[in-house]
Amino acid sequence: MNVMIAGGFVRFVQGIAAAAPTLAVGLFVAAVLRYYLREAGTKKLFGGETLWSLPQSWLVGMLLPVCSVGVIPVIREMRRLGIRPGAITAFALSAPLFNPLSLLYGLTLSRPYVILGFALGSLFVVTVLGLIWDRFTSPSARSSGPVGRPIGIRRLGATMVYMGRELCGPSGMLALVAFAGLWLLGSLLPHGALQSAVEQDDPLAPLTMSVVAVPIYATPMLTMSQLGMMFAHGNSPGASFALLLLGTGANLGTLWWIGRNFGWRSTFIWFMVLFGVVVGVAYAIDKPLIPPGVEPAGHTHAFDVYTNPFLSGAAISTESVSVAIAKNLSIFDAVTVGLIGIVLVGGLLSRTLTSTQCDRLIAPHPSDDSIDGTETAGQPMVGGKFDRRVSSRTVGLTCLVGLVAFSIVGCFAYYPGTSEVFEEMRHARTEVLSGVTSREYDRALHWIPILEEWSRKLEVGFAIRNFELRPYQQMQAYLLRKKLENLEHAIEAIGSDQELTEIQREHLDQLRKQILDNSKRIADAFAS
């Protein structure tokens, strides 16, 4: 099997797995806009025709846990409901950048003012682009056909039908276009090609990252971890900003949809303005945001996920491809991919074998309050105890409150308590150290980033439960990650022959002892 084809395929499949949970959220949000909020409620949510529409769309995007693929069904529905083009692009660019999970995670990766500066910088970019986009494009127009808003159980069924049809229809095709960017990069960029491309002393680093980031698809959490590695290794802050805006905020699928709906000439001008503004802001913040006291490491592994996972000339087999795909997949990824698969199968059935029944379910009905646009929330019941009329305002408020509640619960679930994190860290630390002892260096390299991630979850989990994070605790977590980084570099320096010199053996033994000693200090620091 060809290395380029195999490498691109691995990145393509990994992208699908990474996007599964946020794509499911995006499909659900689009269904809520269509069958619950409708035109009036959606316009009010995104600011309508007021001057607040752009920052309000930015804020709504920051609250939703979606990625640049997950926003595709949402912006399609926003377009159908007549939302301003500027608000659509503001939401499309801002929603993938931050959410409560990634924002909390990002605050442990760098200084808070850096993350907040990136957030405000994104607000500036989407506002400028939104104003330009509204100036040179025509307002969105509603689709001509009426859309029913069934009530009760029928509405839940219509929501599921809509999600399935979107996934195996236009939104699913646009998602594949987005993932094709990962296939392209994985095929063309050799293994490790970006390790030294974004150094802080390289004047071309922000521009280089801006060019590479265009076909990239990245989830908010992945981008946050990459930003943290860039700051830890002393890479270019401007390149980090370019990755955030262009790599996380947009993808080839989004650009294709904008071009088809607003014209290719207008889209080209809009994208050139976006590219120019991002590059300009990146160079403006590049030097001021360089973290003090951090020596450039000369390389970073943050962007290896975009290059070919296989070395040039390596023997490729079906087994090696399967191992490479499964390397970065978790049980959560497998579960969400399975759920997306179920939705996809349901969508295929709703378009083929059960199309008549599904069409009847989602078609406008005389009993629906969507034909004449009237709200009859006062009527308690239509046809059964579950078929109640609920006003758009009530549903919208419920969705917003539910979104906040979901974000809070999600934060506590994603960042567990101290005892649970310590158990996971103990397991990961054992795997790392036993891998070094038995000279299974691939095993150690696999578990090092996992242990680093758990150390960050330890900080965030403690902070959100105790409303504080003491400097000593931060220092111990940082020292653990620094020692793990030194261990990673020491293993990489050994080479493929795995023949250790006396100096290398002593260095590895010293690092193992330091990591063990740190485990005791970090346990004492976070004991409450």
N, C-alpha and C positions, 0 to 999 in steps of 0.2 A: 504494500500500500504506500502511496506517495506521502512524504512527510508533510507537504503543504496542505494537501487535502485532508489528511488525518488531523493535523493541528487545527485547521479551521473548523472541522466538524466538532471537535472536542469543545472549542470555545462556544460554538453555536448551541450545543446541547446544554452546556453549563449556564449560558445566558437564559435559556428557557426555564431551567430549574430555579434560577435566582429570581426571575420575574413572576413566577407563579402566584405567590401570595398577594403581591401588590396589584397584579393584573386582576385577580378576583375582587379585590376591593374596588378597583376602578369600574369594573362591570356592574357591581352592586350600586355604586354611587350614580352611575349613568341611569340605571333602572329607576332609582329613587327620583331623579330629576324628571324622568319621562312620565312615570305613573303616579307620583305623589305630589311633587312640588309644581310640576307643569311650568308654563311660561311665566306667569305672574310671580310665583314663588321663587323660581330660579333667578329671574331678573332682580328681584329684591335681594336675594342672597349674594349676588355678584355686583351689587351697586347700581344696577339699572343704567340710566343715562347721566348719572351725576358725576361730578369730578372725583368722587371717592371710588369709582368703579375699579380703577387700576390698583390702588393700594388694598382695596377690599378683596379683589381677586387674588392678590399676592398673599394676603393673610389667610384666606380660605385654603389656598394651595399649601401654605405652611402647616396647616392643621391636619390635612388629609394624609394618611400613610400610603402614598402611591409613589410609583417610579415613573420614568418617562414613557414606559410602555403602558402603565396603568392609567395614564391621563388620556390615552387615545380614545377610548369609548366615551369618556367624559366630555372632551372637547367636541367630539362628533355630535353629542346630544346638545351641548351648549350652542353650537352652530344651528342646529335644527330649531331650537327654541328662540333664536333671534338675539343672542347675546352679542354685545359689541365686539368687533374683531380684536381691538386692543385688549379688552378684558380676557378674551380667549387666549391670546398669546401670553399675556401676563400670567394667567393660571397655568398654561402649558409649560412655561419655563420655570416657575417658582415651585409648583407642587412637588416635583421630583427632588428638589434641593434639600429641604429640611422637613423633618417631622419630629414629634416629641421624642421618639426613640433615638434618632440619629443626632438630634441636638444635644441631648444629655450625654450621649456617647462622645460627641465631638468636644464637649467641654472638658473631658478627661484627657483628650489628645493634645490640646494646645491651650494657650492662655485664653480665658473667656473673651477678652477684647478682640482677639483674632477671629473667633467664630462669629461673634456679634458683628464685627466689621464686615465679614463675608456676607452675612444676612442683609445688612443695610446696603452693601454694594449690589446685591442681587435686586433689592427693591429699586435702587436707582436705575439699573439696567432695564428692568421690565417696565418701569414707568416711562423712560425715554422711548423705548421701542413701542410701547402701547400708544403713546401720543402720536408717533410717526405713523404707525399702522392705521390708527383711526383717521388720520388726515388723508391718506392716500388709498384707502380701500372703502368700498361701499358697505353699509351696514348689513349684517346677516339677515336673511329672510327666512321666515318660517316655512316649513314644508307645507304644501297645499292640502294634503290629505288629513282628515281628522284622525286623532289618536284617542282611542277610548281610554277611560280611566275606570276600570272595573273596581268594585269594592269587595271587601272581605277576602274570602278564600280565592276568588277569581283574581284579585289583584296580586296576591302572592304567587299564584300560578303564572300570571302574565310576566311578573318580574323574572321568574326562572326561565321562561321561554325567551324573553328578551336577552338575558345573559348568555344563554346557549347559542342563540342565533347570531349575536354579535361576535362571539368567540369563533364560531366557524364561518363567519362572514367577513365584513370589511375590517373590523377591529383585529381579528385574528390574522388577516393577510398583512395589515400594516405592522403588526407585531413581528411577523416573520421578516419583513423588510428591515426592521430595526435590528433583529438578531443577525441579519446578513452582514451588518457592519462588523460584528465580532468575528464572523467567518473570514471576512476580508482581511482584517488585521492579523488574525491568527495564522492565515496563510502567507501573508507577505512579510510580516516582521519576524525575523529569526529569534530563536530563544535568547532572552536577556538583552534584546536590542535597545531597550529603554532604560537600562540600569544606570547609565551615566549621561542621560540626555537632558536632565533638568537640574543641573547644579546651580547654586546661587551665584557663582561667579561667571556663569555663562550668559552673556547678554541676549542670546537667542533662545534661552530656555522658555520664557512665556510664549513666544511665537511658535516654537516647536510643539509645545504642548497644545496650543490652540489648534494647530493643524491636525495633530494626531487625535485630538478629542472629538472631532466632528463625527466620525463613524462609530465612536465608542458608545456602548450601552453599559451603564453602571447603576446599581441600586444606591440609595442614599447611604446605607450602612457601609457598603464597600468603599464608597468615595470618602466617607469620614475616616475609615481606617487608613486609606491611602494618604489622606491629608496628614494624619498623625505621624505616619512613617516618614513623610516628606519633611515635616518639621523636626522630627527626631534625628534625621540624617542631615539636617542643614541644607535641604534642597530649596529651590526657588519658591517663595510665597506667591509670586505672580503666576507661576506655572500651576500652583495649587488652585488659584482662583479660576484660571482658564479651564482646568479640568472640571471644577465644580459647575461652572455655568454651561460650558459646551458639551462636556462628557456626560454629566448627570442630568442637566436640564433639557437636553434635546437629543434626538437620534434620527436616523435616516427615515424611519417610519413617520415621525412627526413632520419632518420637512416635506416628505412626499405628500402627506395629507394637506398641508398648508398650500403647497403648489397647486394641487388639483382643485382646491376650493377657492383660492384667491388669485390664481393666475401665476404662471411661472416667472414672468417679468417682475411683478410686485414682490414675489417671494424672494427672488434673487437680490433685489434691492434691500429688502428687509433683512435677509441673512447677512449681507455685506455690512449693513449698519450694525447688526448684532456682533459680528466678528470684530469690526473695528472698535466698538465700544468696549467689548470684553478685553481685547488686546491692550487698549489704552488704559483701562482701569488696572489691568494686570501689571503693566509697567509702572503705573503710578504708585501702587502699593508694594512693589517688589522689594525695594530697599527698606522702607520704613517698618515693614512687618517681619524682617529677619529676626528670629529669636536670639536674644543676647546670650553669650556663653556657650553656644552650640557650634562645635567644629564640624565643617562639612565632612561627611564620611566618604565622599568620592563616588558613591553608588547607592542605589536603593533597589529593593525587590518589590516595591509597591506596585509596579506596572507589569510584572511578569505575567499577570492574568490576561493581558491583552496580546501578548506575543505567543509564538508557537510553543506549546508545552514540550515538544520533542526537539532534541538536538539534531542539527543537520547531519544527515548520513546515518541516523539511527534506524535500526531494524524495526519496522512497524508491523504489528499484528493486531488481530481483533482483541486479543486479551490486553495488550498494552493500551489500546484505545479505551477499553472498558475501565481499566484501572485509572487512567488519567481522568476520565469523566467522574468516577466515583470518589476521587481523591478529595475534592472540595465540597462534596454533597453530604448533608446531614439528614437525620431522620425527619426533621421538620420539612426539609426540601422535598423528600420523597412523599410525605403525606400531602403537601400542597400540590405537588405535581399530579398525584392521584386524584385529588378533588377537581383540579382543572380538567383532567382527563374525563371525569364523569360529566362535567358541564359540557365539554366538547361533544361527547357521545350524545348527550341529551339534545344539544343543538342540531346535530346531524339528523337525529330522528325527527325533530320538530320541522325540519326542512324537507323531509322525505316521507317516511312511512306515516307519521302522525301530523302531517302539515295541515290537513283539513280541520282536525280537532283543535290544533293550536291556533290556527287563523280565527276560528270561531271564538276562542277564548280571549284573544287580544283585540278583536274587532269592536268598534263602538257599538254600544247597546242603548236602547231607549231609556233604560233605567239608570244609565251612567249620568253623572252630573258634569261630564266633560263636553257634551254636545252643545249645550247652550251657554256653557261657562259659568253656570250658577253654582253656588256653594249651598248645600242643604245639610249642614252639619247638625242642625237641630233635629232632623229625623233620626230617631234612634236605631231603626232597624229596617232592612229591606230583604225579605225572603229568608231570614234565619238569624239566629242569635249572634253569629259571627260576621254577618254582612252589615256592618255599620258604616255610615258615612262619616268621614273624618276630613276636616278642612285642611287645606294646604298649610295654613299657618300653624295648626297644631302638629302636623306631621313634620314641618320644617323645624319647629322648636324641639320636638322630640329627637330628631336626627342630630341637631347640634349638641343637645345635652348628651345624647348617646355617644356622639363622637368624642366629647371631652371625657366621658366615663370610660370609653374604650381605650383612649390614650393613656389614662391613668392606670387602668388595670393592665394594659399592655406593658407599661414601663415596669410595674412591679413583677410581672411575669417574666419579662426579658432580662431583668436585673434581679436575680434571686437574693435571698437573705444571706448573711455572712456564713452561716454554718453550711448551707448547701454549696456556696461558692468554694469554701475551703475544701470540701469533699471532692469537687471537680478538679480543683487545683492540685490536690494531693495525687489524684489519679494521673493527671497530665504530667506532673513533675516526675512521678515514678517512671512513666513511659520515656520521658526525655533522658533521664539519668541512666536508666537501664539500657537505652539505645546507645548511649555513649560508651558505657561499660562493655557491652557486648559487641561494640564496633558496628552496630546496625545504624549507620549514620542517616540513612534515608528515613528511618523510623524516628530518630531524634529530630530531624529537620521538619518532619510532618507535625510533631507535637509542640514544637517551640512556639509557633504562632497561636496555637490553641491555648497554651498556658498564658501567653501575653494577653490574649483577649479576655480570659477569665480574670486576670489581674485588673483590667479596666472595669469589668462588670462588678468586681468587688468594690471599687471606689464609688461607682454610681449607685449601686445597691445600698451601700452604707449611707451615702449622702441623702438619698430620697427617703430613707427610713428614720434617720436621726437629724436631718436638717443641718448637718455640718460635715466637714471633711477637714481634719486637722492637717497642718503642714507635715507633721511627722509621718502620718499615714500616707500622704502623697509621695513623700520622699522614699519610703520603703517600697511602695509599688513601683516607683520609677527605677529604683536600684535593681529590683528583680528583672524588669524589662531590659535594663542596660546589661546586666550579666547574661541574660538570654541572648541578646544581640551579639555580645562578645563570643559566646559559645557557638552561635551560628556561623560567625566569621571564622572561628578556629576550625570548625568542621569543614567549611568550604575550602580552607587553605590546605587541608590534608591531601586533596586530589583523589583521583579515581583509584590509585593503587592501594590506598589505605595503609601505607607503610608509615608508621609513626617514628619520628625522631625522638630522642630523649627530651628535648626541649618541648616538643609538641605534647608529649605524654604528660609532662609535669604541668604544662599549661592547662590541659583538659582536666587533670586531677584538681588543680587549684580552682578552676571554674565550678566544678561539681561541688566542691566543699563550700564555696561562696554561696551557691544557690541553696544548698541545704541550710546553711547558717541563716540566710535571709528568710527562709520559710518560718523559722522560729520567731524572728523579729517581726515579720509581717503579721503573724498570728497574735502576738502580744499587742501590736499597734491597733488592730481592729477588734480586739476583745472589748465588749461593752457590758 
